[in-house]
Amino acid sequence: MPHALGFDSSTQSLSAVLLDLDTLRITHELSLPFGELTDYASPRGFLENLSDGQVHADPRLWVAALDVLVQRMKDAGWPLSGVTAISGSGQQHGSVYLKEGFAARLATLDPARPLGPQLEGIYSRATSPIWMDGTTSAECAEIAATLGGAEVVCARSGSVAVERFTGPQIRAFYKRDPQGYADTARIHLVSSFLCSLLIGADAPIDTGDGAGMNLMNLAAEDWDAGLLAATAPDLAAKLPPVSPASKPCGTVSAWLVQRFGFDPSCIVLPFSGDNPSSLVGMGAATPGRVVVSLGTSDTLFAAMTEPRTDPEGCGHVFGNPLGGYMTLACIRNGSLAREAFRDQLGADWSAFEAAGDADLPETATTIPFVADEITPKRPGGLSEADTSLATPQRVRAFLEGQAFNLLRQLEWMHLKPTELCLTGGASKNNGIARVFADVFGVPVSRLSVSNSAALGAAMRAAIAAGAPTEDLVKSLCASDSTIQPTDRGTPARYGNWLLALRAGA
Ligand code: XUL
């Protein structure tokens, strides 16, 4: 029975999902929380209490986790010899720094021994900066200045220079530890590093995760000589090539074959970032379905055919693993703001349920930024036009403000969705889902995919093995329930506010 396997190395765990290629169903799922690997002092997947607010992880943890998880899969009877294709995803932006000889080391691994000890001494930097590190503002400014402005970096790479992105992190390493940088022969992303471990050779960086580095030219889908030069010297030689995520980059290594019983002809596709992979896992890799994840922050992502970038410099554009591009907009005032507003009203979530059917006067607008906002860049401060309204109405105005701020992202993306797919904790609230349906003017569906990044990786592997994309989406990404829009989300209510935001007011 042929199977396709997907991994996801997230901030806090390594997960695997196995698909049966005959039924197109998930047959096995397993997750290893990094906190279980107690040798690495990383209960939440990263090193706590580093100096100066740096957030780094121990790359040896990711290596050990792969060995342990695959062993557990084997012990649990997963049909590993029937796996015909593998792919994976990793937390975006994190980077691994390796000395000369990394690929040679991978090519000569002893299947009788675990992976970790066989890679001792290969790291030119003991720790890996991850996406939560925000210590590179100076480097972002330097890169933008060299290129001629933030908007130039955005137009070329898909995002303005961002602290957590890999290019500014590489520049910070070069400045803080020039010798360590000089000793580095290869820089991998978390995704391409793990893929390298699977194929036993240097894996490429895919266009999805590559676009999260401020180093790749979005339109050319290759390294950008100007961005590289503005970041650090001799960088081109230290990076693996860029590849489309759909082009197989090798077969499983002899180490995996002999240690765990994989078939030597099993192909491996480049790993991608967790967000690009989730786009696939949510069935949104073809234009039409826009996904909004309502979590601590609210995130909107969608497939896009052209490499358009955000003129305000807030949104990001990455490669779409199934071809073309994808957008990602992150709103900081998500669930934390919803909770703060709920508490301010002395209400509970039933007021949010009731907000779905509340009617509002035309003048009832709320700017829903409790904390400083990054999309758009505005200081925090909740502003309600009418506090005399009933609680469900005030909640509705607040939720409409949140939904309109996401809706306006679709302008620079040039997207006209036919369906909005909501996910994340707050999406379960029917009132919240109703407001989003009304404001976007399209049906809202809710997906209960639990590990969309690992599932997306498994789906990419399945597609490479011949499974039709539409059949996979139908089988794995069907919505649980659909809410039709009413005409309550009148755009007139927020027209002026949107215009003011657009003018940068
Ligand atoms: C995206 C980002 C995070 C990481 C970790 O830009 O920083 O979503 O990918 O999940």
Residues whose N, C-alpha, C, O or C-beta is under 5 A from the ligand:
A	BS01	XUL	Q91 Q92 W131 D274
